[in-house]
Amino acid sequence: MMHDFGVSLSYTVILDLPLSLDPLNLARNKPVVAYDPSGRSRFGVFPRHRPQDVRWFETRACCIFHTANTWDETRVIANRTQTTAVNMLACRLTSASLVFCAGNIAAPVPIRTTVEQEEDQCRLYYYRFDLEGFENTITHQWALLAVPFEFPSIRDDRSMSSARYIYGCSTSSNFGTALGRADKIDSLVKVDVMTLIERGKKFPPRSVTGCVDMRSMEEIVASKDPSDPVKVFKMPRGWYTQESRFVPRVDGKSEDDGWLLTYVFDESQLDSSGTAPENSQSELWIIDARNMRDIVARIYLPQRVPYGLHGTWFAEDEIENQRPIESIRSTERAVQYARTKSGDWKSKIKGLWGGGRHHLLNALS
């Protein structure tokens, strides 16, 4: 079962994990979702336009629901720039417990296996898939930090490149305990992944189970080092947040010059049974992404926003400059739309298609 995949400028990484979904298991009195810890995880890496050239990389069983970033590693060979490796950051889980927590259903009895079991955890992992050798080798695969990390996000214009910062959600509770219930997010984490990757290459952790930064959440929060590669925005007691989105400052001076937007909720509004009343309200907080400390604005919303919702950010000019759906579909309706526009409609429609635009223009002549 695959929920997400990695995309670099030239390659795609698909995930073949030992997590299956079979509705027919209901008739067999078996769990619909099953995870096999004795299985193998496979990563299929292939050139974007040549999926038949896929190369499969195998490693220990795990679950991955969200990738954070994927980028190519290149060098010039015989006057040609060639991709020598594909790098990927992903949130790696060691069990499927979180799947059942999200669905608020009881997890099945774990499958017995002789394979060494890892403790329940979800960490930000670094993978490097070597494309130069004849053997399909994952040269690096280890966690960047020990604290829980999920729902990753990145500055959009740095995706598919070696972006320095990844933002994500975490919890200050013990993660083994967190997996036993639908845990609430009380921390937003900013990770300087390039610094931790370089540290890991210089002092390699144990493959698969190793970790570069072994500090606890408390140790990271207590750090006074302005150049610390991990920074945490801790929610006030009783407040919880969810997935954040990065919004860059116009003409910003650094990659992290901007803000994080996130929905938050004060649980003091819950009634005695733990239910949110109809008049409860969430807030939208805007946090300085550089120092991960200052709340620069709080927007009071008219109602509560449930935990767990994804979101994205669109700038005002992106909203205003949206193209009508008719102008970006190569259908008869698009042709009619173009013909009804006044002026030089051919120059307007030019550029809406990639390599096939000249074929369309010829057809319209």
Sequence and secondary structure as in RCSB ss.txt:
>XXXX:A:sequence
MMHDFGVSLSYTVILDLPLSLDPLNLARNKPVVAYDPSGRSRFGVFPRHRPQDVRWFETRACCIFHTANTWDETR
VIANRTQTTAVNMLACRLTSASLVFCAGNIAAPVPIRTTVEQEEDQCRLYYYRFDLEGFENTITHQWALLAVPFE
FPSIRDDRSMSSARYIYGCSTSSNFGTALGRADKIDSLVKVDVMTLIERGKKFPPRSVTGCVDMRSMEEIVASKD
PSDPVKVFKMPRGWYTQESRFVPRVDGKSEDDGWLLTYVFDESQLDSSGTAPENSQSELWIIDARNMRDIVARIY
LPQRVPYGLHGTWFAEDEIENQRPIESIRSTERAVQYARTKSGDWKSKIKGLWGGGRHHLLNALS
>XXXX:A:secstr
  S  EE SSEEEEEE SEEE GGGGTTTS SEEE TTSEEEEEEEETT GGG EEEEEE  EEEEEEEEEEEEE
EETTEEEEEEEEEEEEEESSSHHHHHHTT         SS    S EEEEEEEEE SSSS  EEEEEEEESS  E
EEE  GGGTTS  SEEEEEE SS HHHHTTTT  B EEEEEEHHHHHHHHHHS   TTT EEE   HHHHHH   
TT SEEEEE  TTEEE   EEEE TT SSTT EEEEEEEEEGGGS TTS   TT  EEEEEEETTTT  EEEEEE
 SS   TT       HHHHHT   GGGGS SHHHHHHHHHSSS HHHHHTTSSSTTHHHHHHHH 
